[in-house]
Amino acid sequence: MRIDFRGSPEPTLGVEWELALVDRRSRDLRNDASHLFARAKPRLAEPERLHKELLKNTIELVTGVCHTVDEAMSDLRTTLGAAIAAGDELDIDLYGAGTHPFADWSGQQLSEGHRYEELINRTQWWGRQMLIWGVHVHVGLPERERVMPVLSALLNWYPHLQALSASSPVWAGVDTGYASNRALMFQQLPTAGLPFQFETWAEFESFAHDQMTTGVIDELSEIRWDVRPAPHLGTIENRICDGVSSIDDLAALVALVHCLVVDLDTRLAAGETLPTMPPWHVQENKWRAARYGLDAIIILDAQSQERLITDDLAELLVRLEPVADRLGCSAELASVADIPRRGASYQRQRAVAARSGGDLVAVVDSVVRELRASL
């Protein structure tokens, strides 16, 4: 089958930010997205910036096509402000993390829509377990022949993005021991998880044809890889990151993704063969980042060299400085280094739990406060 890629002449940005709805008193999840939409959308000049998701306890904030990180954050601030104001009228707060620490999956309601019903019908118990939230970052690429090489090379920095954004240590009232339980939950869906490392677009087309022929998917969007092409938008869509609790952290992560993709594409266009790692190293790095977060020792290359992730991150940020300067996101990229200094979200949540004697309501309170403070 032929899959057209609507190339982007510029490395444009688009961000999708999933947030949960929590009750202001109990701090449990609320299945009231439709009521929030009814109040928030009239406040917005572009109501399409708010989307529904699989469950009624979730809203998604989406940007338009942006050229800079600052433009994307400004877009999201406007939508977030309307959503918070609408939530205030309903005694609902917005919550930005990869999982909720104590909510019961069995009490959550499915959003209306044939696509959602089919997903649950097929995946059953695992699909109903998906109380998870993330951030998706789209970066435009000019032509389809460059998509797969850039995608495969980007996986070398999968653990950096996972560890920096990790925000889901607690599940069903229990600290899982993982920085990101979301990463391992989401990959249980049949088409989710790490992408195949195809060398050419034709290989991707052949894969998609097989998936459709055998009934694994009905449309391309049902390929739910952690990093995937979005042919109709002309982008690579990075879906690695856990949910994020502040605009500052979000800006840092978006800047890192933007710089990584543009750097790789620029090097490819200049004739360089991009570095890749064997799939077994990529898989191990995902697990290490999900398990240990910013304390992970990761595999760097096909020669099996290893390094503490924060040491490698510091060097990466210096290397990407010229790219950030070109893209107008130098301050945002530099702020990536603030996350390890003050602690990633999974570390901050654990610190609150430790100070409060394991009070998970206090953990939700802290995540909600971070989101409001960032606005």
C-alpha positions in Angstrom: 0.0 0.0 0.0 1.1 3.6 -0.7 1.2 5.9 2.3 1.7 9.6 1.3 3.8 11.7 3.7 2.7 15.3 3.7 6.2 16.8 4.2 6.7 20.0 6.2 9.1 22.4 4.6 9.9 23.8 8.1 10.6 21.8 11.3 7.2 22.9 12.8 6.0 21.9 16.2 2.7 20.5 17.6 2.1 19.4 21.2 -0.7 17.3 22.7 -0.9 17.4 26.5 -3.1 14.9 28.3 -4.5 15.9 31.7 -6.7 14.1 34.2 -9.7 15.5 36.0 -9.7 15.1 39.8 -12.3 16.0 42.4 -11.3 19.0 44.5 -12.3 17.3 47.8 -11.6 13.5 47.4 -8.8 13.9 44.8 -10.2 10.9 43.0 -10.8 11.0 39.3 -13.9 12.6 37.9 -15.7 11.4 34.7 -16.8 14.8 33.8 -14.9 15.8 30.6 -18.1 16.6 28.7 -19.2 19.1 31.5 -15.8 20.7 31.5 -15.8 21.0 27.7 -19.3 22.7 27.8 -17.8 25.5 30.0 -14.3 25.7 28.6 -14.9 25.8 24.9 -17.0 29.0 24.8 -14.1 30.7 26.5 -11.8 29.8 23.6 -11.4 31.5 20.3 -10.4 28.1 18.9 -12.4 25.5 20.8 -10.9 22.7 18.8 -7.8 23.1 21.0 -9.6 20.9 23.6 -10.1 17.2 22.7 -11.7 14.2 24.4 -9.8 11.1 25.0 -10.4 7.4 25.7 -11.9 8.0 29.1 -14.2 10.6 30.4 -11.7 11.5 33.2 -9.3 13.0 30.6 -8.9 16.0 28.5 -6.3 16.7 25.9 -4.9 20.2 25.1 -3.5 20.5 21.6 -1.7 23.3 19.9 -2.0 24.5 16.3 1.0 24.3 14.0 3.8 26.2 15.8 7.3 27.3 14.8 8.9 27.8 18.2 8.6 26.2 21.6 7.5 29.6 23.0 4.7 29.8 20.5 3.5 26.3 21.5 3.6 27.1 25.2 1.7 30.3 24.7 -1.0 28.4 22.7 -1.2 25.8 25.6 -1.4 28.5 28.3 -4.5 30.0 26.7 -6.2 26.6 26.5 -5.1 25.6 30.0 -6.4 28.8 31.5 -9.9 28.2 30.0 -9.8 24.6 31.2 -8.8 25.5 34.7 -11.5 28.2 34.9 -14.1 25.8 33.8 -12.9 23.2 36.3 -13.2 25.8 39.1 -16.9 26.0 38.4 -17.2 22.2 38.7 -14.9 21.7 41.7 -12.5 19.9 39.4 -8.7 20.4 39.3 -6.4 19.4 36.4 -3.7 16.8 37.2 -0.6 16.3 35.1 1.2 13.0 35.7 1.6 9.6 34.0 -0.8 7.8 36.4 -3.1 8.6 39.3 -1.7 7.2 42.6 -4.9 5.6 43.9 -7.8 5.7 41.4 -9.7 2.5 40.7 -9.7 1.7 37.0 -13.1 -0.2 37.3 -14.9 3.0 38.1 -13.9 4.9 35.0 -16.2 5.6 32.1 -15.5 5.3 28.4 -15.9 8.3 26.1 -18.5 7.9 23.4 -17.1 6.8 20.0 -16.9 3.7 17.9 -13.1 3.8 17.9 -12.9 3.7 21.7 -15.5 1.0 21.9 -13.6 -1.2 19.4 -10.3 -0.7 21.3 -11.8 -1.9 24.6 -13.7 -4.7 22.9 -10.4 -6.0 21.5 -8.0 -5.3 24.4 -10.5 -6.1 27.3 -8.8 -6.0 30.7 -5.6 -4.4 29.6 -7.5 -1.7 27.7 -9.7 -0.9 30.7 -6.5 -0.6 32.8 -5.3 2.4 30.8 -5.4 5.0 33.5 -2.4 6.7 32.0 -1.6 10.2 30.6 1.2 11.4 28.4 2.6 14.2 26.2 3.0 13.9 22.4 5.3 16.1 20.5 5.1 16.4 16.7 8.1 17.7 14.7 7.8 18.4 11.0 10.1 16.7 8.5 10.4 17.7 4.8 10.3 14.3 3.1 9.3 10.7 3.8 12.7 9.2 2.8 14.2 10.9 5.9 11.5 9.8 8.4 12.6 6.2 9.2 16.3 7.0 9.6 15.5 9.9 11.9 13.0 7.8 13.9 15.4 4.9 14.4 18.3 7.2 15.5 16.0 9.1 17.9 15.6 5.9 19.9 19.1 6.4 21.1 17.7 9.2 23.3 14.6 7.4 24.3 15.8 6.8 27.9 16.7 10.5 28.4 13.1 11.6 27.5 11.6 8.8 29.6 13.6 9.5 32.7 13.2 13.3 32.6 9.4 13.1 32.2 8.8 10.0 34.5 5.9 10.8 36.7 4.1 7.6 37.5 5.7 5.8 40.4 2.5 4.8 42.2 -0.3 2.5 40.9 -3.4 1.4 42.8 -2.1 2.8 46.1 1.3 1.0 45.8 4.7 2.4 45.0 5.7 0.2 42.1 9.5 0.8 42.4 9.4 2.2 38.9 9.9 5.9 37.9 7.4 5.3 35.1 4.9 2.6 35.5 3.0 4.2 32.6 5.7 3.2 30.1 5.2 -0.5 30.9 1.4 -0.3 31.2 1.0 1.3 27.8 3.1 -1.2 25.9 0.6 -4.0 26.8 -1.7 -2.8 24.0 -1.2 -4.9 20.9 0.2 -2.1 18.6 1.9 0.0 21.3 5.5 0.1 22.6 8.7 0.5 20.8 8.6 1.0 17.0 10.2 -1.4 14.5 13.5 0.1 13.2 12.8 0.2 9.5 15.4 1.6 7.2 13.1 2.8 4.4 9.6 4.2 4.0 8.7 1.2 1.7 9.3 -1.2 4.6 6.9 0.8 6.7 4.3 0.7 4.0 4.7 -3.0 3.7 4.3 -3.4 7.5 1.2 -1.2 7.5 -0.3 -3.3 4.6 0.2 -6.5 6.5 -1.3 -5.0 9.7 -4.4 -3.9 7.7 -4.7 -7.1 5.7 -4.7 -9.2 8.8 -7.1 -7.0 10.7 -4.6 -5.9 13.4 -5.5 -2.2 12.5 -8.2 -0.5 10.5 -6.4 2.8 10.2 -2.8 4.1 10.6 -3.6 5.9 13.8 -4.1 2.6 15.5 -0.3 2.0 15.3 0.4 3.3 18.8 4.2 3.2 18.9 6.1 5.3 21.4 7.6 7.1 18.4 5.7 7.0 15.1 5.3 8.7 11.8 2.2 10.9 11.4 2.0 10.9 7.6 -1.1 13.1 7.3 0.7 15.9 9.3 4.1 15.4 7.9 5.7 14.8 11.3 7.4 12.4 13.6 5.3 12.0 16.7 7.2 11.5 19.9 4.9 9.8 22.5 7.6 8.7 25.0 6.9 11.2 27.7 4.8 10.7 30.8 2.2 13.3 31.8 3.8 16.6 32.8 2.7 18.8 35.7 4.1 22.2 34.7 4.5 24.4 31.7 8.2 24.9 32.5 8.9 21.2 32.5 6.8 20.8 29.3 8.7 23.6 27.6 12.0 21.9 28.5 10.9 18.5 27.1 9.4 20.0 23.9 12.6 21.9 23.3 14.7 18.7 23.7 12.5 16.8 21.3 12.6 19.6 18.8 16.4 20.0 18.9 17.0 16.2 18.7 14.8 15.7 15.6 16.1 18.8 13.8 19.7 17.9 14.6 19.3 14.3 13.3 17.5 15.5 10.2 20.1 18.1 9.5 22.9 15.6 9.8 21.1 13.1 7.6 20.5 15.8 4.9 24.2 16.5 5.0 25.0 12.9 4.1 25.8 11.5 7.5 24.8 8.0 8.4 22.8 8.4 11.6 23.8 6.2 14.6 21.4 3.5 15.7 21.4 0.7 18.3 20.3 -2.9 18.2 16.6 -3.3 19.2 17.7 -5.3 22.3 19.7 -2.3 23.5 16.8 0.1 22.8 14.4 -2.2 24.7 16.8 -2.5 27.7 17.2 1.3 27.8 13.5 1.8 27.9 13.2 -0.6 30.8 16.1 1.0 32.7 14.7 4.5 32.3 11.2 3.3 33.4 12.7 1.5 36.4 15.4 3.8 37.6 14.6 7.2 36.1 17.4 9.6 36.4 19.5 7.1 38.2 19.6 4.7 35.2 22.9 3.6 33.7 22.1 3.4 30.0 23.6 1.8 27.0 25.0 4.4 24.6 25.8 2.7 21.4 26.0 -0.5 19.4 29.4 -1.2 21.0 27.6 -1.6 24.4 29.2 1.3 26.2 27.3 2.5 29.2 27.0 5.7 31.2 24.9 7.3 33.9 22.1 9.0 32.2 22.5 12.4 33.8 26.2 12.6 32.8 25.2 11.8 29.2 22.4 14.3 29.3 24.7 17.1 30.4 26.9 16.5 27.4 23.9 16.2 25.1 22.6 19.6 26.1 25.9 21.3 25.3 26.1 19.6 21.9 22.6 20.8 21.0 23.1 24.4 22.0 23.7 25.6 18.4 20.6 23.8 17.2 18.5 25.4 20.0 19.9 28.8 19.1 18.8 28.3 15.5 15.3 27.2 16.6 14.9 30.0 19.1 14.6 27.7 22.2 18.0 28.2 23.9 16.5 29.1 27.3 14.0 26.2 27.2 16.7 23.7 26.3 19.0 25.0 29.0 16.1 24.5 31.5 16.2 20.7 30.8 19.1 20.7 33.3 16.8 22.1 36.0 14.8 18.9 36.1 17.5 16.6 37.6 18.6 19.5 39.9 15.1 19.9 41.5 14.0 16.3 41.0 11.8 14.8 38.3 8.1 14.4 39.0 8.4 10.8 40.2 11.0 12.0 42.7 8.9 14.9 43.9 5.9 12.7 44.3 7.8 10.2 46.4 9.2 13.1 48.5 5.7 14.3 49.3 4.6 10.8 50.2 7.6 10.4 52.5 6.9 13.7 54.3 3.2 13.0 54.7 3.5 9.4 55.9 2.3 7.9 52.6 -0.7 10.2 52.1 -1.5 9.8 48.4 -4.1 12.6 48.6 -1.2 14.9 49.5 0.6 13.6 46.4 -2.3 14.6 44.1 -2.5 17.9 45.9 1.2 18.6 45.1 0.8 17.7 41.4 -2.3 20.0 41.1 -0.4 22.8 42.8 2.5 22.6 40.4 0.2 22.9 37.4 -1.6 25.9 38.8 1.6 27.6 39.8 3.1 27.2 36.3 0.1 29.0 34.8 
